[in-house]
Amino acid sequence: METVRLTTAQAIVKWLLAQRTAVEGEELPIFAGVFGIFGHGNVTCLAEALQPVQEELPTWRGHNEQSMALAAVAYGKAMRGRRIMIATSSIGPGSTNMVTAAAVAHANRVPLRSEEHTSELQSH
């Protein structure tokens, strides 16, 4: 067996791509895409890992952390939890607003994957 060397972010993206679900008899990726605001905490790790897999896991640039996460909640609700979106932002005051969307998702039992990254992840 050959060793494959990946960064933490590359391993996370590889794992995300491997997750599958069945929707109306068709096998699809669980994660339909990523909403992201990339800053110092996630641009050099997660953004770099997402760039080469745009065909399999499209990424859309967000303008507001809370609206990205709420859009992800709406997608999950529309898909009845069978497929979900990811919302990512760098650490900062705006990312705290993602907590509101997480609460909305929790109250409505809708899956949501929210990623907040700090500079510490870059060193791995």
C-alpha positions in Angstrom: 0.0 0.0 0.0 1.4 3.4 -1.0 1.3 6.3 1.5 -0.7 9.3 0.5 0.4 12.5 2.1 -2.4 15.1 2.6 -2.8 18.3 4.6 -5.6 18.2 7.2 -7.8 20.3 4.9 -7.2 18.0 2.0 -8.1 15.0 4.1 -11.3 16.7 5.2 -12.3 17.5 1.6 -11.5 13.9 0.5 -13.7 12.6 3.4 -16.5 15.1 2.4 -16.4 13.8 -1.2 -16.6 10.2 -0.1 -19.9 10.6 1.8 -22.9 9.4 -0.3 -26.6 9.1 0.1 -29.5 7.7 -1.9 -32.2 10.1 -3.1 -35.1 8.6 -5.0 -33.0 5.5 -5.9 -30.0 7.6 -7.2 -26.7 7.7 -5.3 -25.6 11.3 -4.8 -23.0 13.1 -2.7 -24.4 14.1 0.7 -22.7 17.5 0.4 -24.0 19.5 -2.5 -21.6 22.4 -2.2 -19.9 24.9 0.0 -20.6 28.5 0.8 -17.5 30.3 2.0 -16.0 33.5 3.2 -12.3 32.8 3.1 -9.9 34.8 5.3 -6.7 34.3 7.2 -7.9 31.2 9.0 -9.1 29.1 6.1 -7.9 30.6 2.8 -4.5 28.8 2.8 -5.9 25.5 3.9 -9.5 24.8 3.2 -9.8 27.1 0.1 -6.7 25.5 -1.3 -8.1 22.0 -0.8 -11.5 22.9 -2.3 -10.2 24.6 -5.4 -9.1 21.4 -7.3 -12.5 19.7 -6.7 -14.8 22.3 -8.0 -16.5 19.9 -10.3 -17.4 17.5 -7.5 -17.9 20.0 -4.7 -18.7 23.5 -6.0 -17.9 26.5 -3.8 -19.7 29.8 -3.8 -18.4 32.9 -2.2 -20.6 34.4 0.4 -20.9 38.0 1.6 -22.4 37.4 5.0 -21.7 34.5 7.3 -25.3 34.3 8.7 -26.9 34.4 5.3 -24.6 31.6 4.0 -25.5 29.3 6.9 -29.2 30.1 6.7 -29.1 29.3 2.9 -27.5 26.0 3.9 -30.3 25.4 6.4 -32.9 26.2 3.7 -31.2 23.8 1.3 -31.2 21.0 3.9 -34.8 21.6 4.7 -35.8 21.6 1.0 -33.9 18.3 0.6 -35.6 16.9 3.7 -32.1 16.3 5.2 -31.0 13.9 2.5 -28.5 16.3 1.1 -26.8 19.3 2.9 -24.6 22.3 2.2 -21.4 23.4 4.0 -20.8 26.9 5.3 -17.3 28.0 6.1 -15.8 31.2 7.3 -12.6 32.4 9.0 -12.8 33.1 12.6 -14.0 36.6 13.6 -17.1 38.5 14.7 -19.1 37.5 11.5 -18.6 33.8 12.1 -20.3 34.2 15.4 -23.5 35.0 13.4 -23.3 31.4 12.1 -24.4 30.3 15.6 -27.9 31.7 14.9 -28.2 29.6 11.8 -27.0 26.6 13.7 -29.7 27.2 16.3 -32.3 27.5 13.5 -31.1 24.2 12.0 -31.1 22.5 15.4 -34.6 23.7 16.3 -35.9 22.4 12.9 -33.8 19.2 13.0 -32.1 20.1 9.8 -28.5 18.9 9.3 -25.9 21.7 8.8 -22.2 21.4 8.6 -20.6 24.7 9.7 -16.8 25.1 9.7 -15.0 27.9 11.5 -11.2 27.8 11.1 -8.5 29.5 13.0 -4.9 30.1 12.0 -3.9 27.0 14.1 -5.2 24.7 11.4 -2.7 26.1 8.9 0.2 24.7 10.8 -1.0 21.1 10.4 
